[in-house]
Amino acid sequence: MQQLNRPARRAALVLHLAVSVSWLGVTLGLLTLGITGYTTGSPEMATVAYRAMKIFGDWLVLPLAFVSLVSGLVLSLGTAWGLARHRWVVVKFWLTLITVLLSVFSLRPGINHLAAEAAAGTPVADLSLVVAPSVATATYLFITAISVLKPWGLTARGPRRRGQRPQSGRRPRGW
């Protein structure tokens, strides 16, 4: 992919940051609602919490997840960071892809199931809708930290892509 020009790179970065932070915020909202549904003694409150989770899941989770993944790919492929040059980018990509897949195939079906039970008047407390958003929140915070700190240096592919060769016996700076 061709390198993005400065305005396009900045626009993609702003979009990626806004969507990623929104995804984290929605996950915190899901965690709050999941805890409420699990711990409340009121079937009415559990119903409201699970139905609100369905709204978040239907309207926000997947669009934010996919836009975060795509904008991250655009940034990595359209800038000098690359997708396979730096270890932190590779880790961030795989964690994002895994969480998108888990959102599609695990989180949303679980939310839909509990919301259907709540709509039928039989809300059941389910710990999985506390655990899943907890794990997702921890993952997104970790992804945010490595995005800021950029640890671990180059991958084995990184120096070759730049035309550099590490000196034998010595690790290049940043590794």
Order of alpha helices (4+ residues) and beta strands (2+ residues): alpha-alpha-alpha-alpha-alpha-alpha-alpha
